[in-house]
Every structure is written in C-alpha cells, then in structure tokens.
Amino acid sequence: MTNERVAVVTGGASGIGRQTALKFARKGDQVVVADFNEEAGNKTVELIKAEGGEAIFVKTDVSKFEDVESLVEKAVDTFGRIDVMFNNAGIGRITPVLDQDLDDYHSVINVNQHGVAHGIIAAGRKMRELGIKGVIINTASVFGFLASPGTFAYHATKGAVIMMTKSAALELAAYGIRVVAVAPGAVDTPIIQGYKDSGQLDSMKAKVMGNKLTQPEQIADTVYLVSLEEASAINGSVVMADEGYASFK
C-alpha cells in the first residue's frame, strides 16, 4: 500500500464519516479519524488497521475551535502534513420551529455550522503554512436548499455550510486550496432516525431513484472523487449526491 496523502475526517465514528475514512485508507491515504465518541471512533481506526491501512483517532469536539486546531496539529505531528480536511461531523433533531428548545438549537448550530467553520479555518491555516495545495470538503445537504418540517436549525446550518464553502473557496484559491461541499439527500445513517420517527421517511424515499435510502458508502465515494487532483476544476461548488432528490417535487 502506498501512502500518498493525509486525510482528516470529522464525525468519523459512524455513518458517512466512517465509510469515508475507510475509503481514503483503502486508497492508500493515511487517515486521522476525529469524533466526540471515543469508543466508536477507535472502532473505525481498528477497521482501517485490520485492512492494512494507517490511521489514528483524535477525540474532538468540533464546536470548540481549540479542539479542531489541536486535531489538525496532531495530524501534522503524526503524519507530517494534511492534504484533505473533511468537515463532516453533524447532528440533527426533528422539532417544530415554535417548539424549538433553544439549547438544542444552539447545539445544532455549534456542531454543524461552527464546526465546519472551525475546520475550514484550522485546516486552511495549516495548509497555507505548509504550502500544501490541499482540499477542504464540507458536508452540506439537500436541506441547505429545500425545506422540510421540523428541521429549522438543521436547515440553517446546511445553508450556512453552502455559503461558507463558496466564500472560503474564493479566498483560499490564492493559496491553491480548494473548498468544496457535498450535499447528500436521504442517507441511511443514525441521523435519519428522526425522520423515521416523524413519519417523513417514506415521502423522502419516494423522491429518489429506486425508492431507497442512499448508502453512506456512496457518499464516501463522492467525497473521495472530489478530493482527487483530477477534480481540480471543482472549487466553491456544491456537488449533489442525492440520487435526484433535490430535482424532483
């Protein structure tokens, strides 16, 4: 196995994050798995090592800039560089807007929005310092474009991720650093449980090819593809990985 790059994946303990960490490792990249869930994050590292890959786990609360900054430093201290930053950590809750608990609202904002901002800033600074023409990839969502009941805070964060991606891409292009967002639709991850509980899942599935949930592995494939040098023309863009969800009424 040839180790070509170093990829940092937040939210790497499960779902899209775990599958993306595995994808990078299978392609020969060294991986830094970051998550607040230490047990599950270490499990991702075990899965990578079982396949012959190289990875470490760093417990990280992405809502705290000092944690994300420390994560980036740990990646460089361990592997010597950082080429890919995948800002993927996210949470979501289904709550009618007028019943919104403000503590819950702020927790979603802090993880999904501020966590991405922290990743962009910390990784971008380190890439600039090291002269690395890297790529920062952010997990957006079809819900950055489309409304659905009960996800007021989640919509706010994913709309912010889209515009932060565009804004950062504009400025970081001067350093040869790309910033891209990937927008999944209905993906079979733990975060989808709220839609199952609210009864919205069937209507979501009815809008996509095959009337099924997208698998996390499919999103991982998309993230990996946009990380490649061959995708260097993709910058400041939101790559839809939603099986047509946002295209159908």
N, C-alpha and C positions, 0 to 999 in steps of 0.2 A: 504493500500500500504506500502510495506517495502522498506525503503531507504537503499540500500546496498553499493552503490559506488557513487563517484562524477566524472562526465564526462564533459570535456570541449570540445566544438565543435566550431571551427572557420569556417567562411563562413556559419554561422547558420541562416542567414536571408532568405534563399531560397534554392530550389533545393535539392541536396544531403544533405547539411548541415542541413536544416530544418527538413527533414524527419528522419535524423539520431538522431537529438536532440529529436524528438518526440518518436522515437523507444526506446532510453535509458530511457526516462521518463516513458513510458508505462511499461517498465520492472522494474520500481521501483527505478531507479537511479536518483540522484539529478543532474541537468544539468546547466552548465554555457554556455550560448549562446553568441558567440562573432562574431561581424561583424562591418564593417565600416558604413553600412546602419542602422541607429538607428531605424527608423520607422519600417522597415521590421523585424529587429532583435527583437524588442519588441513585434511584432505580433507573432513571434514564441513562445515567453515566454507566451503570452496570450493563445495561443492554448494549450500549455502544462498545464497551470494552469486550463484551462477550463475542462480538463480531470482529474483533481485532482493531477497533478504532481507538483514538486517543481523545479523552475528554476529562474535564474536571467539573465539579459542582461548586457554585458560589451562592450561598444563601443571600437573597437580595429582596429588599422591599423597594420596588421601583418608584413608589410615591415619595421616597426620600432621595434627594439628589446625591447626598454623600454616599449612599449605598450604591447607586449606579456608577458614580465616579470611581468608587473602590472596585467595583466589578470590572470596569474597563482596565484599571491599573493591574488587577490580578491577572487578567487575560494577557496583558503585555509582559508582566513579570514572569509568567509561566511559559508562554509560547513565543514571546519576542515581538509580537505585532498584533494588530487587529485589522482584518480585511472586510469583514461583514458584521454589521450590527442589526439583528432582527428584533425590533421592539414589538413584541407580541403579547406580553402579559396583559390580561384584561379580565374584568368581572362584569356581571350584568344581573339586574333584578327586574322582575315584572311587577310594576306598581302603577296604578292610575296616577296621573300627574297631581291631582288635588289631594291624593292620599300620600303623597311622597314624603317619606321621612327625610329630613334634611341631612341627618348624619349619613344615611345610606346614599343620598345624592352626592354628598361631598366625597365619600369613599370611592364611588364610581369615577368621579371626575379626577380624583387624585391618582388612581391607578391607570385608567385608560387614557387620559389626556396628559396629565402632568408626567406620568411615567414615560410616555413617548417623547415628550419634550426633553426630559432628563437624558434619555438615551441618545437623542439627536445631538444635544449639546456636548455630553461627555465623550461620546464616540467621535463626533466631528472634531472636537479639540485635539484628541489624541491622534487621529489620522492626520490632521494638519501638522501637528508637532513632528510626527514621524515621516512626513512626506509620502504617505500612503494614499494612493488613489482608490479608496475603498467605496463601499456601497452601504447605505443605511436603508433598511426596509422596514416599513411600518404596517401593522395590521389595521386596516380600515374595516369597512363593512358596507354591504348594500344599504344598511341603515344609516349610513352617512349621507344617503341620497333620498331614501324612502322612509315614510313614517309608518309606524305600526303602534297599536295601543299598548300603553303600559311601559314604554321604554324611553321615557323623556330624557333621563340622564344619559343613557347609552347613546341615543341619537346625538345628543350634544357633543359627546366625546368623539364619536366617529366622524362627525362633520369637522370637528377641530383637527383631527388627525389628517384629514384630507388637505386642509389648508396649511397646516404646519409642514406637510410634505412638500407642497408646492413652494412655500416661502423659503424653506431651508434649501431646497434644490436650487433655487435661484441664486442664493448667496454662496453655497458651498461648491458650485460649479467652478468657481475661480481656483479652487484647490484640487480639482479633478475628482471630487467626491460626489457620487450620485445619491439622490434620495428618492425612493420610490415607495408607493403604497400598494398593497394587495388587498382587494375587497372581496372577502368571501360572502356567500349567501347563507343558506341553511346547512350548517356543518354539524356532523354527528360528534359533538364534544360535550363535556359536562355543562357548559353554559347554555346548551339548548334545552336543558331540563325545565327551565322556567316557561318555555313556550309549550312544552308538553303539558305542564300543569295548568296553563291558562287556556288550553284548547286551541291555540293558534297554529299548532304544528301541521295539521292536515292541510290547512289552506296554504301554508308556506310550501309544503311539498308539492301541492297541485300546480305550482307555478314553474316547476323546473323539469328538465329532461328526466324521464323515467319515473317521475313521482317519488323521488327518493332523496334522502339526505346526502350531501356531498361528504366524502370521507376525508379525514384530516390528512391522509397521505396525498390526496390530490392537491390540497393547498400547499403542502410541503414541496411537491414537485414544482408548483408555480413559483414559490419563493426562491427555490434553488435556480430555476431558469433565469429569473430576473437578476440574480446575483452575478451571473456569468459575464465575462468580458464581451461575449458575443451579443449581449443585450445592452451594450454600452450606449445605444441611441435612446434607451428608455430612461428618462430623467424627469422628475417632477410629475410623473404620471400616476394615475390610479389604475392598476391592472385588475380588471374584473375577473374573479374566479368563482362565479356564482351559478354556472350552468344555465345562464339566461334569465335568472330570477328578476333582475332589475329591468329586463327588456319586455317583460310580459305583465299585463294588467290583470 
